[in-house]
Amino acid sequence: MKIDFTIKITDIEGTEIDLEKFRGEVLLIVNTASRCGYTPQYRGLEALYQRWRGHGFSILGFPCNQFGRQEPGTEETIAKFCAEHYAITFPMFSKIKVNGHDTHPLYRLLKRARRGLFGTGRIQWNFSKFLVARDGTVLARYGANRKPEDLENTIEKALEQIHPTSIATPTDP
């Protein structure tokens, strides 16, 4: 299953853009939070972005406050936190919901494309990750406990692929 590049997303500064802007790139889409036990993963995410961004790779960070209220701040506060504590340069977006009635349309597609542990569609926690091929094919889903640095080989393979459906990766919770 592929994502829909016509979906609108709002960057952390409040500007609405088309996901189309990222067509042709390998994407790692992550729901993030500033007060989470997994927040230090920002460091690993930024390292991946710096290593691979020149090869057609991007990380899209979507703050989410649905898990233990671990992202209570405004977009301005979130942007400042990410810059000051982790020197984040990958694209960050406005807060969204990843579960429930108000789930963002992008996350509806991602969860439908790659189910979690025991076939669940729900995102279990912050820093869940989806790897998306250049053509929008959702290649893999990884739980919050999967460290960004552990995805390096899979990302490299995805960057090398012309027809991404040939990549087989496990699905994590």
C-alpha positions, 0 to 999 in steps of 0.5 A, spaced: 500 500 500 502 507 498 501 513 501 497 519 498 502 524 496 496 529 495 495 529 503 496 536 506 501 536 512 502 543 516 509 544 518 511 546 525 511 554 523 504 553 521 504 553 513 500 547 510 504 543 504 502 537 500 506 531 502 507 531 494 514 535 496 517 529 499 515 524 493 521 521 490 525 521 497 525 515 502 521 517 508 522 515 515 515 518 518 515 518 526 511 521 531 515 524 536 514 527 543 519 532 548 518 529 554 518 521 553 523 516 555 524 515 547 526 523 546 533 521 546 532 518 539 532 525 536 539 524 536 539 518 532 534 520 528 538 527 526 544 523 525 540 518 520 538 525 516 545 528 516 548 521 513 542 520 508 539 526 506 544 528 500 541 521 497 534 522 497 532 521 504 528 525 509 525 524 516 518 527 517 517 528 525 510 529 527 509 531 535 503 527 538 500 528 545 496 522 545 501 518 550 502 520 557 501 527 555 508 527 553 508 533 548 504 538 551 507 545 548 505 549 542 509 548 536 513 554 537 515 550 544 516 544 540 521 547 535 525 551 540 526 544 544 528 540 538 533 546 536 536 547 543 537 540 545 538 536 539 539 541 533 534 538 529 534 540 522 529 534 519 522 537 517 518 537 523 510 538 523 504 541 527 502 536 532 497 531 530 493 525 533 495 518 530 490 514 534 482 515 535 477 519 531 481 525 529 487 521 526 491 525 521 489 522 514 497 520 513 497 516 519 490 512 517 494 510 511 500 508 514 497 504 519 492 501 514 499 499 510 503 496 516 499 493 522 503 493 528 504 487 533 498 482 533 495 485 527 493 492 531 493 498 527 494 503 533 500 506 534 502 504 541 507 510 543 511 516 541 517 514 536 513 509 532 516 509 525 514 508 518 519 507 512 516 509 506 519 508 499 520 513 494 514 511 490 510 512 497 510 504 498 510 503 506 515 498 507 516 497 514 513 499 521 517 499 527 516 500 534 518 505 539 523 501 542 527 500 535 533 505 535 534 509 529 541 507 528 538 500 527 535 502 521 541 504 517 541 498 513 534 498 511 534 505 509 540 504 505 537 498 501 531 502 500 535 508 497 538 503 492 531 500 490 528 502 484 522 497 485 521 498 493 516 492 494 522 487 493 524 489 500 522 485 506 523 488 513 519 485 519 514 489 523 515 491 530 510 493 535 
